[in-house]
Amino acid sequence: MSTRSSLLRIADLASDDVGRILGTADRFASVMDRDIKKVPTLRGRTVVNLFLEPSTRTSTSFELAAKRLSADVVSIKGQGTSMDKGETLKDTILTLEAYEPDVFVIRHPQVGACAVAGRYTDAAVVNAGDGTGEHPTQALLDVFTVQQEVGPLDGMHVAIVGDVLHSRVARSGIQAFRMMGARVTVVAPPTLVPRHLAEALGVEVSADIRDIADADIVYVLRMQLERMGAGGFVPSLEEYARMYQVNHTRLRPGQRVMHAGPVNRGVEISGAVVDDPDSLIEAQAANGLVVRMAVLYDVLTEAASEPGADEGGIALEAA
Ligand code: CP
């Protein structure tokens, strides 16, 4: 029987699962404070990172996460694969199956591509971003960051500002924040809000940036110009910035600002807010490592529970 489970979407998880994964991330965070940051937890396991869309944060953190857990890692990025020559995702997965991977971490421009990949492998599949679909590990690291830096999400108000229509970060984040008990308000021009969002995901929707005023967390979304085609979603970026940019004139003292990155400084967020020591953007990037270590561990839990494992079944002695 397979001991592997996949993580394709936030709906794959219950709040207990989120708590377990983030508890594991917390334990890995204490390992990262040591001189030797490598543990043997996934020794003998193979992780294939298949990134067919641009990425800096997710790809590097998954690669380092696998290495810190002592797994063997194969990383394939963007151009230069046989998919450029017409090979399908199915045939790419079947080819990489030859190495008997335990986990595929996949970023792909098509919604649902990670689920499709899962049909052709017994390995766990982790969705590292599928087009405008979902980005569940981003949502997990965002919840972890709020819990670590601000406090429990239960009862908090999170305002998500910007291009929700094209945002997998928003789609996963809204579900995760709501699951952990937060109230979520989406603030965006109506052209950048999916139809029926309020009913589907239980959020409030506003077109007025002043509605971020009572939020504890202001989560800014990147304007995803590469997904906007011929445009027409906003009159111009200057007009968007004038109406919706998150900057210090619109924030009140004490509000914490998040952004998954990469940021467009001066468009959806001012450079001064990005650089503000109170912003959580650097913490989000840093937490990506331990949360992705925890996700890799979680999808291979059975395999990681080996003799010699530390308290809680995780091998935490130095590798
Ligand atoms: N937030 C995020 O997914 O960033 P990358 O595209 O750099 O991985």
Residues whose N, C-alpha, C, O or C-beta is under 5 A from the ligand:
A	BS01	CP	P54 S55 T56 R57 T58 S59 A260 G261 P262
